[in-house]
Amino acid sequence: MIEIEKGIYIEGDIPGIYIKSINTAVISDVHIGYEEEMARKGIFLPRVQKKKFLDVVNKIIREFNTYNIIVDGDFKHIFNGLGKQEKEDLTSALSTIKDLGVKLTLIRGNHDNYISLVTDKFDIEIRDEIETDNMIILHGHKDIEPKDNVIYIIGHEHPRISLRDKLGFSRKLQAFLLVPLKNGSKALILPAIGSYQAGNDISLIHNNYMSPLIRNYGILEEAKPYVIIEGEGIMEFPKLELLKNIVV
């Protein structure tokens, strides 16, 4: 495993982190139910969100050797209710991880309305944030004033990096983004788990970010991407100020 920050590890091509002090993996933005939302708009997609989530869970158990997992917000997708297919997929996913012996904790994201209608049946704890050691795990959609000397672990952004070649073509890759904050703290942004949440481009423009924490406090020139090459591993990239000529 590679230590991305003190006590925080990444491994292989897993789009999540391992926190050694609490023997727990953290992933974000699963968005189960996205296919149903798109079907309501006349766009019919294969139902793959649940499968992708379970594939990542099995990788976590195998590579991180832990059965403790935190989903850092947006486990479900539909805002204004609990869809029939969404409920089926959530129930099936939670039944499977219960059978695997996984202890799941959910951080409430902006999409997680009505999720307790499913999670209550599985005795799953839902929190607004979790604080441990010098880390605070929260989804990242709310406006907060950062504390000093803290590592914020957030989702919400779905970060990816788009790299241009000399001919102008770009390749889009999911990434972690480690962002220094103006008060001396840091934010570690997790990639999305959902297959259809391909991501929002990492950039040097503050207003391009959805999270108020990054938009208001991030030192983007000093931010460092860790890019996921699926099937191969994770590659550490230089700071964004050195990538300004190739980052879209």
Contacts in CASP RR format, 6 or more apart in sequence:
PFRMAT RR
TARGET T0000
AUTHOR 0000-0000-0000
METHOD contacts of the structure
MODEL  1
MIEIEKGIYIEGDIPGIYIKSINTAVISDVHIGYEEEMARKGIFLPRVQK
KKFLDVVNKIIREFNTYNIIVDGDFKHIFNGLGKQEKEDLTSALSTIKDL
GVKLTLIRGNHDNYISLVTDKFDIEIRDEIETDNMIILHGHKDIEPKDNV
IYIIGHEHPRISLRDKLGFSRKLQAFLLVPLKNGSKALILPAIGSYQAGN
DISLIHNNYMSPLIRNYGILEEAKPYVIIEGEGIMEFPKLELLKNIVV
1 9 0 8 1.000
1 10 0 8 1.000
1 11 0 8 1.000
1 18 0 8 1.000
1 63 0 8 1.000
1 64 0 8 1.000
2 9 0 8 1.000
2 10 0 8 1.000
2 11 0 8 1.000
2 234 0 8 1.000
2 236 0 8 1.000
3 9 0 8 1.000
4 10 0 8 1.000
4 17 0 8 1.000
4 176 0 8 1.000
4 178 0 8 1.000
4 188 0 8 1.000
4 226 0 8 1.000
5 151 0 8 1.000
5 178 0 8 1.000
5 186 0 8 1.000
5 188 0 8 1.000
7 19 0 8 1.000
7 20 0 8 1.000
7 21 0 8 1.000
8 17 0 8 1.000
8 18 0 8 1.000
8 19 0 8 1.000
8 20 0 8 1.000
8 135 0 8 1.000
8 151 0 8 1.000
8 153 0 8 1.000
8 188 0 8 1.000
9 17 0 8 1.000
9 18 0 8 1.000
9 19 0 8 1.000
9 20 0 8 1.000
9 64 0 8 1.000
10 16 0 8 1.000
10 17 0 8 1.000
10 18 0 8 1.000
10 176 0 8 1.000
10 226 0 8 1.000
10 234 0 8 1.000
11 18 0 8 1.000
11 63 0 8 1.000
11 64 0 8 1.000
11 234 0 8 1.000
12 63 0 8 1.000
12 231 0 8 1.000
12 233 0 8 1.000
12 234 0 8 1.000
13 228 0 8 1.000
13 229 0 8 1.000
13 230 0 8 1.000
13 231 0 8 1.000
13 232 0 8 1.000
13 233 0 8 1.000
13 234 0 8 1.000
14 56 0 8 1.000
14 59 0 8 1.000
14 60 0 8 1.000
14 63 0 8 1.000
14 64 0 8 1.000
15 27 0 8 1.000
15 56 0 8 1.000
15 174 0 8 1.000
15 190 0 8 1.000
15 191 0 8 1.000
15 192 0 8 1.000
15 193 0 8 1.000
15 228 0 8 1.000
16 25 0 8 1.000
16 26 0 8 1.000
16 27 0 8 1.000
16 28 0 8 1.000
16 56 0 8 1.000
16 60 0 8 1.000
16 176 0 8 1.000
16 190 0 8 1.000
16 191 0 8 1.000
17 25 0 8 1.000
17 26 0 8 1.000
17 153 0 8 1.000
17 176 0 8 1.000
17 188 0 8 1.000
17 190 0 8 1.000
18 24 0 8 1.000
18 25 0 8 1.000
18 26 0 8 1.000
18 60 0 8 1.000
18 64 0 8 1.000
18 66 0 8 1.000
19 25 0 8 1.000
19 26 0 8 1.000
19 132 0 8 1.000
19 135 0 8 1.000
21 132 0 8 1.000
21 133 0 8 1.000
22 68 0 8 1.000
22 132 0 8 1.000
23 66 0 8 1.000
23 68 0 8 1.000
24 66 0 8 1.000
24 68 0 8 1.000
24 69 0 8 1.000
24 70 0 8 1.000
25 60 0 8 1.000
25 64 0 8 1.000
25 66 0 8 1.000
25 68 0 8 1.000
25 69 0 8 1.000
25 70 0 8 1.000
26 69 0 8 1.000
26 70 0 8 1.000
26 72 0 8 1.000
26 137 0 8 1.000
26 153 0 8 1.000
26 190 0 8 1.000
27 56 0 8 1.000
27 60 0 8 1.000
27 69 0 8 1.000
27 70 0 8 1.000
27 71 0 8 1.000
27 72 0 8 1.000
27 190 0 8 1.000
27 193 0 8 1.000
28 71 0 8 1.000
28 72 0 8 1.000
28 73 0 8 1.000
28 74 0 8 1.000
28 139 0 8 1.000
28 154 0 8 1.000
28 155 0 8 1.000
28 156 0 8 1.000
28 190 0 8 1.000
28 191 0 8 1.000
28 192 0 8 1.000
28 193 0 8 1.000
29 72 0 8 1.000
29 73 0 8 1.000
29 74 0 8 1.000
29 155 0 8 1.000
29 156 0 8 1.000
29 158 0 8 1.000
29 190 0 8 1.000
29 191 0 8 1.000
29 192 0 8 1.000
29 193 0 8 1.000
29 194 0 8 1.000
29 197 0 8 1.000
30 49 0 8 1.000
30 52 0 8 1.000
30 53 0 8 1.000
30 71 0 8 1.000
30 74 0 8 1.000
30 75 0 8 1.000
30 76 0 8 1.000
30 192 0 8 1.000
30 193 0 8 1.000
30 194 0 8 1.000
31 49 0 8 1.000
31 74 0 8 1.000
31 75 0 8 1.000
31 76 0 8 1.000
31 77 0 8 1.000
31 111 0 8 1.000
31 192 0 8 1.000
31 193 0 8 1.000
31 194 0 8 1.000
31 196 0 8 1.000
31 197 0 8 1.000
32 49 0 8 1.000
32 50 0 8 1.000
32 53 0 8 1.000
32 75 0 8 1.000
32 76 0 8 1.000
32 77 0 8 1.000
32 86 0 8 1.000
32 89 0 8 1.000
32 90 0 8 1.000
32 93 0 8 1.000
33 49 0 8 1.000
33 76 0 8 1.000
33 77 0 8 1.000
33 78 0 8 1.000
33 83 0 8 1.000
33 85 0 8 1.000
33 86 0 8 1.000
33 89 0 8 1.000
33 90 0 8 1.000
34 45 0 8 1.000
34 49 0 8 1.000
34 77 0 8 1.000
34 194 0 8 1.000
34 196 0 8 1.000
34 197 0 8 1.000
35 44 0 8 1.000
35 45 0 8 1.000
35 46 0 8 1.000
35 47 0 8 1.000
35 48 0 8 1.000
35 49 0 8 1.000
35 85 0 8 1.000
35 196 0 8 1.000
36 77 0 8 1.000
36 78 0 8 1.000
36 83 0 8 1.000
36 84 0 8 1.000
36 85 0 8 1.000
36 86 0 8 1.000
37 77 0 8 1.000
37 78 0 8 1.000
38 44 0 8 1.000
38 45 0 8 1.000
38 196 0 8 1.000
39 45 0 8 1.000
39 85 0 8 1.000
45 196 0 8 1.000
47 85 0 8 1.000
47 89 0 8 1.000
48 195 0 8 1.000
48 196 0 8 1.000
49 77 0 8 1.000
49 89 0 8 1.000
49 194 0 8 1.000
49 195 0 8 1.000
49 196 0 8 1.000
50 89 0 8 1.000
50 92 0 8 1.000
50 93 0 8 1.000
52 193 0 8 1.000
52 194 0 8 1.000
52 195 0 8 1.000
53 93 0 8 1.000
53 193 0 8 1.000
53 194 0 8 1.000
54 93 0 8 1.000
54 96 0 8 1.000
54 97 0 8 1.000
56 193 0 8 1.000
57 69 0 8 1.000
57 97 0 8 1.000
57 100 0 8 1.000
57 102 0 8 1.000
58 100 0 8 1.000
60 66 0 8 1.000
60 69 0 8 1.000
61 67 0 8 1.000
61 100 0 8 1.000
61 102 0 8 1.000
67 100 0 8 1.000
67 101 0 8 1.000
67 102 0 8 1.000
67 103 0 8 1.000
68 102 0 8 1.000
68 103 0 8 1.000
68 105 0 8 1.000
69 97 0 8 1.000
69 102 0 8 1.000
69 103 0 8 1.000
69 104 0 8 1.000
69 105 0 8 1.000
70 104 0 8 1.000
70 105 0 8 1.000
70 106 0 8 1.000
70 107 0 8 1.000
70 130 0 8 1.000
70 137 0 8 1.000
71 104 0 8 1.000
71 105 0 8 1.000
71 106 0 8 1.000
71 107 0 8 1.000
72 107 0 8 1.000
72 137 0 8 1.000
72 138 0 8 1.000
72 139 0 8 1.000
72 153 0 8 1.000
72 154 0 8 1.000
72 155 0 8 1.000
72 190 0 8 1.000
73 106 0 8 1.000
73 107 0 8 1.000
73 108 0 8 1.000
73 109 0 8 1.000
73 111 0 8 1.000
73 112 0 8 1.000
73 139 0 8 1.000
73 155 0 8 1.000
73 156 0 8 1.000
74 109 0 8 1.000
74 110 0 8 1.000
74 111 0 8 1.000
74 112 0 8 1.000
74 139 0 8 1.000
74 155 0 8 1.000
74 156 0 8 1.000
75 90 0 8 1.000
75 106 0 8 1.000
75 111 0 8 1.000
75 112 0 8 1.000
75 115 0 8 1.000
76 82 0 8 1.000
76 86 0 8 1.000
76 90 0 8 1.000
76 111 0 8 1.000
76 112 0 8 1.000
76 114 0 8 1.000
76 115 0 8 1.000
77 86 0 8 1.000
77 111 0 8 1.000
78 86 0 8 1.000
78 111 0 8 1.000
79 110 0 8 1.000
79 111 0 8 1.000
79 113 0 8 1.000
80 113 0 8 1.000
81 113 0 8 1.000
81 114 0 8 1.000
82 114 0 8 1.000
82 115 0 8 1.000
82 117 0 8 1.000
82 118 0 8 1.000
87 117 0 8 1.000
87 118 0 8 1.000
90 115 0 8 1.000
90 118 0 8 1.000
91 118 0 8 1.000
91 121 0 8 1.000
94 104 0 8 1.000
94 118 0 8 1.000
94 119 0 8 1.000
94 121 0 8 1.000
94 122 0 8 1.000
94 124 0 8 1.000
95 122 0 8 1.000
97 104 0 8 1.000
98 122 0 8 1.000
104 122 0 8 1.000
104 124 0 8 1.000
105 124 0 8 1.000
105 125 0 8 1.000
105 126 0 8 1.000
105 127 0 8 1.000
105 130 0 8 1.000
106 112 0 8 1.000
106 115 0 8 1.000
106 119 0 8 1.000
106 124 0 8 1.000
106 125 0 8 1.000
106 126 0 8 1.000
106 127 0 8 1.000
107 126 0 8 1.000
107 127 0 8 1.000
107 128 0 8 1.000
107 129 0 8 1.000
107 130 0 8 1.000
107 137 0 8 1.000
107 138 0 8 1.000
107 139 0 8 1.000
108 115 0 8 1.000
108 126 0 8 1.000
108 127 0 8 1.000
108 128 0 8 1.000
108 139 0 8 1.000
109 139 0 8 1.000
109 140 0 8 1.000
109 141 0 8 1.000
109 156 0 8 1.000
110 139 0 8 1.000
110 141 0 8 1.000
110 156 0 8 1.000
112 126 0 8 1.000
115 126 0 8 1.000
116 126 0 8 1.000
119 126 0 8 1.000
128 138 0 8 1.000
129 136 0 8 1.000
129 137 0 8 1.000
129 138 0 8 1.000
130 136 0 8 1.000
130 137 0 8 1.000
130 138 0 8 1.000
131 137 0 8 1.000
134 149 0 8 1.000
134 150 0 8 1.000
134 151 0 8 1.000
135 150 0 8 1.000
135 151 0 8 1.000
135 152 0 8 1.000
135 153 0 8 1.000
136 147 0 8 1.000
136 150 0 8 1.000
136 151 0 8 1.000
136 152 0 8 1.000
136 153 0 8 1.000
137 152 0 8 1.000
137 153 0 8 1.000
137 154 0 8 1.000
138 144 0 8 1.000
138 152 0 8 1.000
138 153 0 8 1.000
138 154 0 8 1.000
139 154 0 8 1.000
139 155 0 8 1.000
139 156 0 8 1.000
140 152 0 8 1.000
140 154 0 8 1.000
140 155 0 8 1.000
140 156 0 8 1.000
140 211 0 8 1.000
140 212 0 8 1.000
140 213 0 8 1.000
141 156 0 8 1.000
141 210 0 8 1.000
141 211 0 8 1.000
141 212 0 8 1.000
142 212 0 8 1.000
143 212 0 8 1.000
143 216 0 8 1.000
144 212 0 8 1.000
144 213 0 8 1.000
146 152 0 8 1.000
146 181 0 8 1.000
146 183 0 8 1.000
146 185 0 8 1.000
146 187 0 8 1.000
146 213 0 8 1.000
146 217 0 8 1.000
147 183 0 8 1.000
147 185 0 8 1.000
148 183 0 8 1.000
148 184 0 8 1.000
148 185 0 8 1.000
149 184 0 8 1.000
149 185 0 8 1.000
150 185 0 8 1.000
150 186 0 8 1.000
151 185 0 8 1.000
151 186 0 8 1.000
151 187 0 8 1.000
151 188 0 8 1.000
152 181 0 8 1.000
152 185 0 8 1.000
152 186 0 8 1.000
152 187 0 8 1.000
152 188 0 8 1.000
152 213 0 8 1.000
153 187 0 8 1.000
153 188 0 8 1.000
153 190 0 8 1.000
154 187 0 8 1.000
154 188 0 8 1.000
154 189 0 8 1.000
154 190 0 8 1.000
154 211 0 8 1.000
154 213 0 8 1.000
155 189 0 8 1.000
155 190 0 8 1.000
155 192 0 8 1.000
155 211 0 8 1.000
156 189 0 8 1.000
156 210 0 8 1.000
156 211 0 8 1.000
157 177 0 8 1.000
157 189 0 8 1.000
157 199 0 8 1.000
157 200 0 8 1.000
157 209 0 8 1.000
157 210 0 8 1.000
157 211 0 8 1.000
157 214 0 8 1.000
158 191 0 8 1.000
158 192 0 8 1.000
158 197 0 8 1.000
158 198 0 8 1.000
158 199 0 8 1.000
158 200 0 8 1.000
159 174 0 8 1.000
159 175 0 8 1.000
159 176 0 8 1.000
159 177 0 8 1.000
159 189 0 8 1.000
159 191 0 8 1.000
159 199 0 8 1.000
159 200 0 8 1.000
159 202 0 8 1.000
159 225 0 8 1.000
160 172 0 8 1.000
160 173 0 8 1.000
160 174 0 8 1.000
160 175 0 8 1.000
160 191 0 8 1.000
160 198 0 8 1.000
160 199 0 8 1.000
160 200 0 8 1.000
160 201 0 8 1.000
160 202 0 8 1.000
161 172 0 8 1.000
161 173 0 8 1.000
161 175 0 8 1.000
161 201 0 8 1.000
161 202 0 8 1.000
161 225 0 8 1.000
161 227 0 8 1.000
161 237 0 8 1.000
161 247 0 8 1.000
162 170 0 8 1.000
162 171 0 8 1.000
162 172 0 8 1.000
162 173 0 8 1.000
162 201 0 8 1.000
162 202 0 8 1.000
162 247 0 8 1.000
162 248 0 8 1.000
163 170 0 8 1.000
163 171 0 8 1.000
163 173 0 8 1.000
163 246 0 8 1.000
163 247 0 8 1.000
163 248 0 8 1.000
164 170 0 8 1.000
164 246 0 8 1.000
164 248 0 8 1.000
165 171 0 8 1.000
170 248 0 8 1.000
172 198 0 8 1.000
172 199 0 8 1.000
172 201 0 8 1.000
173 227 0 8 1.000
173 228 0 8 1.000
173 229 0 8 1.000
174 191 0 8 1.000
174 192 0 8 1.000
174 198 0 8 1.000
174 199 0 8 1.000
174 227 0 8 1.000
174 228 0 8 1.000
175 191 0 8 1.000
175 202 0 8 1.000
175 225 0 8 1.000
175 226 0 8 1.000
175 227 0 8 1.000
175 228 0 8 1.000
175 237 0 8 1.000
176 188 0 8 1.000
176 189 0 8 1.000
176 190 0 8 1.000
176 191 0 8 1.000
176 225 0 8 1.000
176 226 0 8 1.000
176 228 0 8 1.000
176 234 0 8 1.000
177 188 0 8 1.000
177 189 0 8 1.000
177 202 0 8 1.000
177 223 0 8 1.000
177 224 0 8 1.000
177 225 0 8 1.000
177 226 0 8 1.000
178 186 0 8 1.000
178 187 0 8 1.000
178 188 0 8 1.000
178 189 0 8 1.000
178 223 0 8 1.000
178 224 0 8 1.000
178 225 0 8 1.000
178 226 0 8 1.000
179 186 0 8 1.000
179 187 0 8 1.000
179 188 0 8 1.000
179 189 0 8 1.000
179 214 0 8 1.000
179 218 0 8 1.000
179 219 0 8 1.000
179 220 0 8 1.000
179 222 0 8 1.000
179 223 0 8 1.000
180 186 0 8 1.000
180 218 0 8 1.000
180 219 0 8 1.000
180 222 0 8 1.000
180 223 0 8 1.000
181 187 0 8 1.000
181 213 0 8 1.000
181 217 0 8 1.000
181 218 0 8 1.000
181 219 0 8 1.000
182 217 0 8 1.000
182 218 0 8 1.000
182 219 0 8 1.000
183 217 0 8 1.000
187 211 0 8 1.000
187 213 0 8 1.000
187 214 0 8 1.000
187 217 0 8 1.000
187 218 0 8 1.000
189 211 0 8 1.000
189 214 0 8 1.000
191 199 0 8 1.000
191 228 0 8 1.000
192 198 0 8 1.000
192 199 0 8 1.000
200 208 0 8 1.000
200 209 0 8 1.000
200 210 0 8 1.000
201 208 0 8 1.000
201 247 0 8 1.000
201 248 0 8 1.000
202 223 0 8 1.000
202 225 0 8 1.000
202 240 0 8 1.000
202 247 0 8 1.000
203 220 0 8 1.000
203 240 0 8 1.000
203 247 0 8 1.000
203 248 0 8 1.000
204 220 0 8 1.000
204 221 0 8 1.000
204 240 0 8 1.000
204 241 0 8 1.000
204 244 0 8 1.000
204 247 0 8 1.000
205 220 0 8 1.000
206 214 0 8 1.000
206 215 0 8 1.000
206 216 0 8 1.000
206 218 0 8 1.000
206 220 0 8 1.000
207 215 0 8 1.000
209 215 0 8 1.000
214 220 0 8 1.000
220 240 0 8 1.000
221 239 0 8 1.000
221 240 0 8 1.000
221 241 0 8 1.000
222 239 0 8 1.000
222 240 0 8 1.000
222 241 0 8 1.000
223 239 0 8 1.000
223 240 0 8 1.000
224 236 0 8 1.000
224 237 0 8 1.000
224 238 0 8 1.000
224 239 0 8 1.000
224 240 0 8 1.000
225 237 0 8 1.000
225 240 0 8 1.000
225 243 0 8 1.000
226 234 0 8 1.000
226 235 0 8 1.000
226 236 0 8 1.000
226 237 0 8 1.000
227 234 0 8 1.000
227 235 0 8 1.000
227 237 0 8 1.000
228 234 0 8 1.000
229 235 0 8 1.000
237 243 0 8 1.000
240 247 0 8 1.000
END
